[in-house]
């Protein structure tokens, strides 16, 4: 198996039943309460995925992380309004040796997430 980034994401637009390509995503790690350190910013590919939020084969440190998704730009590019201009998912890594996949299911008026595999 090829080494992968320890944190990945996948964005699906359930309002159209397709992957959400071109969603800008920012990954940060909490450095102190209320303070965040930028790790990487990238856009989802044609399959709605970002596979390289961190260096492939690297290890995420234990701690609290945040993925911020720019939904306003995504929906504006489609001439569609959205109630949620952005979505932020804050999660905690307690097992750095594990892979952490954080999907986002979105529509103009709602979103949900879960711990993926």
N, C-alpha and C positions, 0 to 999 in steps of 0.2 A: 504494500500500500504506500502511495506517495505521501510524504509529509505534508501537512496542511497547517494553515494558520490556526492557532489555538482558539480564536474567536472568529466566527463567520455569521453571516446573516443572509436571509432570503426574503424578498418582499413580493407578495402576491396581491394584486388588485382584484378583490372578489366582486367588485361591481361590474367588471368586464370578463372575469374568469381567466385572467392572464397574468403572467409575470409583470411586475412593475419595473420596467427598464428606465434607467436615468435618474433614479432617486438618489440624491446626495445624502450621504450618511457620515456622521462624525463619531469616532470612537474616542472616549476619554476615560481616564482612571482618576478616582478621587485621591487627591494627595493630602488633603486635610478636610475637616468638615466645611462644606460650602466651597471648596476649592477643587478645581478639576484641571488635569494635565492632558493636553491633546496628544493622542497617539497617532491617529491617521484619519484622513478624510478621503472618501472615494465615492464613486457612483455605481449603482447596480448595473450589471451587464444585461444583455438581451434576455437572459434567463432569470433576471431579477435577483441575482446573487452577487455577493462580494466575498470572494474566497481568500483575500489577502489583506485583511484588516491589520494583521500583524505578520511578521516574517514567518514564512513557512518553516515548520520544524522548531520554532521557538516555543517558549513556555510563558503563559500568562502568570504573573504573580498573583498570589491571593490578594483579594481586595474588592472594592466596589467599583464598578464600571458603569458607563452610560453610553448608550447608542442614541444619537439624535438624528431623526429622519426629516428632511425638508420636504414636506408634503405640499406646501403652497406652490413651490416651483414646479413640482411634478404635475399638479392639477392645472396650474396656469398654462403650462405648455400644451394642455389638452383642451383649453378653453372651457374649463369646468370649475365651478366653485366648490370649495370644501369648508366644512365647519372647523376642521383641525388644520391650521397652517403648519404644524409640526407635531411630531410624536417623539417622546423621550422614554426610553426603557432603561431603568436602573436595575442592575443585577449584581449579585455577589458571587465571586469565585472563591470557593473554599477548598477545592481540589484542583490545584494547578496542573496536575498531570492529565486531567480530562480535557476533552474537546468541548467547547461551549458554542452551540449553535442557537442563535436567537432570531427566529422568524417573526415577520410582521405581516399580518393580514389586514388589508385596509380597504376602505371605501370612502367616498366623500364625507360621510356622516358617522363614521365609526372605525375603530381599529381594535385588534386584539393581538396577543402574543403568547408564546409558550416556550418552554425549554425544548428545543429540538434535538435531533441526533446527528 
